[in-house]
């Protein structure tokens, strides 16, 4: 419903975000459904409008083992610190091509009425698995181009680009028209390289932490990520003795240890209990009511700030420490 230029059906103008559900369906080669998994309804979109989004499973702990049992490979992003892109490098585009349904005998396939015909005309596409080899040919600062034997077909946008080591080195963003004035680029596959995807994942992780954490806790985590003042900073020593960038998860764990040092056991446990309760309340609101996640977060935050303040004040009063100002929203 957000892409009216691609899907011009009139009924889509009535669709809102709260009407939509997201799921991941696993298909076998003939196209039979093996499983379907629920996804969260609030994808994280690229801050600069790039054609990529990040979405989470509603139950990751249960879903990932099932995906593994079905033979679904989870690709790792290519680490450009270990292997740089090189012109002439081989890669594989692994996705789906779009085919239209075959038209049969009009007398056999004619719908019973106009309403049924309209429903059939909405989207009669079939998605067929396709793998196509390519060679890296050209790049700009944040977009790479590869030549393929034949131009990639419709439906390949969003497909992973896999290098010789089996790592995801990019995601297909589009296909350069065969009529392009630059003959070297005409018909090439354009893709976002892995370092652009890694930066987007980092952005999404930061947004998630900000939405789920109290602001003061988030600021501690952000400081730890950018500086070396809390919990080891943004670098760690790797097994080979070289400096490596720490992940948000590592910084979060490190920051938790620092919070335990700064707070009493009772304060820390009360603080974490509030955070977990907030997360559950937000999840329930999104499941039952849908709508905008930021609004749900603000509702829960407004409701729990008073409780958080009460917990701190009660503890400090009991220990003769006095009260402190309520944290800002």
N, C-alpha and C positions, 0 to 999 in steps of 0.2 A: 504493500500500500504506500510505501515511501518512494517508490520508483515508478511514478505514473508514466514516464516516457517509455518504459519497457513493458508495463502492464496496464494498458489503457482501459480495461473493463470498467464500466460505470459503477458497478456495485462496490468497487474498491474505495470509492470516494467516501463511503460510509464507514469504512473500517478504521478503528482506533487501536492504539497500543494495547488497551485492556482486552480487546477481542482476540488477541493473538496468543498462541502457545508455541513454544519452541521445543524441538526434539531432534535427536540424532538417530537416524535409522541405518541399520547395517543390512546391506543387500549382498546376496551371493552373485556369482557371475551371470546367471540367467535373469537376475533382477528380482528374485524372491526375497521377501523380508525375513531376516533372521531374528532381529530384535529391534526394539525402539526404546530410547532412553530420554527421559525428561531433562530439559535444559532450563536454566534460569531465564526469566523473561526480560532481563535488563543487560543486553550486550554492552560492552565498552567499545566505543567507536574511536577511530584514529583522530587525535586532536587537530590534525591538519587536513582532514577530509579524505585521506587515502582510502581506497576500497578494501578495507580489512576491518574485522571486528573480533573481539575476544568474548567468548561466552562460556559459562561454567555448567557442569553437570549439577543437577539438584542433589544427587547422592553419589559423590565421587568414589567413596570407599567401596560401595557395592558395584558401581558401574565398571571401574577399571579392571577388576578380576574377570568379569564376564566378557568384556571386550577381548582380553587376553585369551580366554578359553575359546572364543570364536575365531581366533587367528588374526585379529586386527593389530597391525603393527603401529606402535606409537613412535613417531619420528622425533629425533633430537635435532635441535637447531645447530647448524654448522657454526663452529667457533672460529671466527676470522683471525683470532690471535694465533691459532694453530695452523690454519691454511688460508692463504689469500686467494682471491679470485684471479684467474689467469685467462687471457684471451686464447681461444681455441680449446678451452676446457670442455669436456663432455658432461652432459647432464640429461636427465630424463624428466619429462613432463607427464605426470601420472594423474589422470582425472577422468572426466566424462564428456562425451560428445552428445549433442542434442539431435534427436531425429524426430521427425513428425510421424504421427500414426499413419499407417497405410490406409488409404481409402478403399473400402470394399465395394460390393454391389450396392448402389444407391437404394434399391428396393429392400435390401436386407438390413441396411444400417440406418435408414431414415428414422429419426426420432419420432415418438408418438405425438408430440406437440411442440410448439415453439419454445416453451420454457425449457424442456429437456434439450432441445437443440442448442439453445443459448448456453446451457451448462456445459454441453459437450464442446462448444466452440471456445470456451474460456482458455483452456490450456491442454492441448492434446499431445504434449511433447513426451518423448521417451528418452531416458538417459542411458547411454551405452558406455561401458568402461573403455578407456583408451589410454595407451601409453605411447609416447612419441619421443624419440631421441633428438637432441639438439646440441649445438656448439655455441659457446659464449662468443659473441662477436663485437659488442659495443656496449658502452655504459656512459651514463651521466652520473652526477653526484649521488643520486639515490634511486636510480632506476637502471636495470640491466636489460640487455637485449640478446636473444639467442636465435640463430638460424635453425630452422627445422626443414626436413625434406619437403614437406608440404605445410602451408600455414595451419596453425591450430584451429580447430572448428569452434563454433559457438558452444558454450557450456564448459569450456576449460578454465574460465576465470575463477580464481580461488584455488586452483589445483596446486599441490606441492611440486616444487622443483627439487629433484633428488640428485645429489652428486655421486661420484663413483664410490664414496665411502658409506653410502646409504643414509647420509644426513640430509635434512631439509635445508637447502641453500637459498630458498626463496619461495614466493607464492605468485602465481600467474596473475597479472593485473590487466592484461589486454593483449590484443593482436594488432600490430601496425597494418593499416590497409595496404593491399597489394598495389594500390595506385599511388602510394606515397612518392613524393618527388625524389627522395633519397633512395636510390635503388638498393643501397647496401642495407637499409633498414626495412624496406618494403616486405611485408609478409612475416616479419620477425615476431617472436613472442616476447612481450615486455613483462618483466617480473620484478617484484620488490625483493631485494637481497636480504639475506638472513640478518645482517646487522641493523637494517631498518625495522625488521620484525622484533628483534631483541629489544630495541629502544622502545617500541610500542608496548611490549609486555612489561617492561620496567615502568612505563607510564601507568599502565592499567593496575599494576600491583600497588603503586603509590596511591592511586585513586581509591582502591579498595580499602587500604589501611586508613586513609583519611575519613572514609565514610563510616567505618566500624569502630574507630578509636576516638576517645575523648581528645580534644585538640591538644592539650598539654602533653598527653602520651604520644600523639603523632609527632609533635615537634621534637620530642626526645629522639624518636626513631629517625626522623629526617636528619637531625643533627648528627646522629651516629653514622648515617649513611654518607654524609658529605664531609665530615671532619674526623679527627682522631681523638675527640674529647670524651667519648663514651663507648665503652665496650669494644675497643679495638679499631674503630673507624671503618672506612670503606675498603680497606685492603687487608688481606691476610697472607700468610706465607704458605705457598703451595708445597707439595711433596718434593718438587724439584728445586726448592729453595727460592723460586721466583715469586714476586708479588702477584696476587690475584685479587680481582674485585669480588667483594662479598655480595651475596644476594640479600634481598629484603627479608627473606625468611631467617637467614643467619643473623642479620642485624636485629630482627625482632627478638630472637632467642637471647642474643647478647644483651639487648636492652632490658629484657625481663629479669635477667640476672642482676643488672645494675639497679633496677627498681626494688628488688628484694633486699639489696644492701641498704638502700636509702629509706625504705619503709619498714615498719614493724610487720611481723607476721600477720597480725590481725588486719592492719591497713591494706596490705597487699592482697590478702584473700578477699576482703570486701571489695576492693577495686576490681579484681578480676571477675568476681561474681556478677558485678554490675555489667561489665563488658559482655560476658556470655549471655546474660539475660537480655541485653539490648539486641544482640545478634539474633536470638531466637524470636523476639518480638517483631523485628524487621522481617524475618523470614515468614512468619505467620501472616503479617499484613500483606506481603506480596503474594502469598499463596491464595489467601481468601479474597483480597480486594483488588489486587493488581495495582495499576497506576504507576506513578513516578517513584522510583526508589529513593531519590533525594528527599521527596516529601515525607515518605515513610520514615526515613532516618531522622528528619527534623522533628516529627511527631514523637518518636520514641525518645529522642534526646531531650526534648522539653519535659517529658514525663519523668525521666530518670535523673535529671540533674538535681532535682530536689532530694531524691533518695540518696544520691551520691553525697550531697552536702550534709545530709543528716547523719550518714554513716561516719564521715570524717569528724563532724562536730561532736558527735556522741563519744567517739573514741578519745578525742583530744580533751574533752571536758572531763572524762573519767580519769585521765592521766594528768590532769592539771595543766594542759598545754594551751588551753584557750581555743577559741574558734578561729576560722580563717574565712576569707571572702569566697563566695560561691564562684566556681569556674565560669568563665564567659561561654555563651553558647557557641 
